[in-house]
Amino acid sequence: QVQLVESGGGLVQPGGSLRLSCTVSGSINRDYLMGWYRQGPGNQREMVARIFTSGDTNYADSVRGRFTISSDNAKTTVYLQMNSLKPEDTGVYYCNYGGFVGGSWGQGIQVTVSS
């Protein structure tokens, strides 16, 4: 089994920044991709950013240029640096290991962007 624990969420004003962290433990395979997803009020869960074992990344159009996903060398921690936050970035952010279908999920962490 794989366990994921997120941290770093909270309340921030529009234009501010937050950094989310996700620590992965258990029966992990360092060849799996990892990513961040989010679910806003009344919305479906959507991909925010993913990082592949090659180091390649991809982002949702809505966050490209503002958010950056990275991982440590051991690929046991994945980060999401969020800059220039907007109210529409509000939601519960989930760390994912192994992909949307069949992958493992963290418990989710709240990010609220509001003045």
C-alpha positions, 0 to 999 in steps of 0.5 A: 500500500501507498500512503500520501500525506499533504501539507501546506494549505490554508487561507491566502489573499488573491495574488499570494503564494502557497507551497503544498507538499506531499510525502509518499511512503509504503510500497512505492515504485519510483517509476510512477508519475505523481501529480496534484488534482483539485476539486472546487465547490460544485466541481469535479476533480481536475488535474492541476499538474503532473510530474513524470519519472523523466522529470517532464511536467504538464499543467492545466491551462488555468495554472500554467505559468503560475504553478510549478510542480517538482519532486525531490531526488528520491521521488518521495516528496512532491511539491506544488508551488502556487503563485499569483493565486486567484479566487478560482484556485480555491478548493481541496487539493489532492496528491496522487501517486500512480495516475487518476485511475487506479492510483493512490490519493492523499486525504486532501488539503484545503486551499482558500483564496479570498480577501 
